[in-house]
Amino acid sequence: MNTNAIINIAKAQLGLDEVTYRALLLRVTGTESLRAMSERQKLAVVDEFKAKGFRVKPTPKKKLRVSDKRYIRLIHALWNSCHALGVVSNGTRAALREFCRGIVFPGNDKVAVDPDTLDYDKASKVIDALKAMEQRGKEKAAL
């Protein structure tokens, strides 16, 4: 987000009227105009707003949509199960994509494979591999 936007959001969040806002700009930077300020001066204004109680809210992460295909949901469930059993050390989606690429296109590391876009035939290969891994993890946990 650019500095001008942050300053305007801070102005609204702190409920400053125009006169108070201009007085603050003049006190901090020596100019009343946001356009006439350098980037360093704008950052000084942001710091002043933070000192007055402004907090930058992080942008919320987009929640990934759950697939409507049962076999895709099964891949994710098996992957999470394997991670919980300790069979898979990295339970992230990126690691799942790498795993799927290795199963669907072995030896070709230039192809990106997203498990959410697999057709049934390719997904069934991944499901079989994950089921075997999960079974080994359950057997190892039982010992």
ABEGO torsion letter per residue (X at the ends): XBAAAAAAAAAAAAGBBAAAAAAAAAAAAGBABAAABBAAAAAAAAAAAAAAGBBBBBBBBBBBBBBABAAAAAAAAAAAAAAAAGABABABAAAAAAAAAAAABBGBAABBBBAAABBAAAAAAAAAAAAAAAAAAAAAAAX
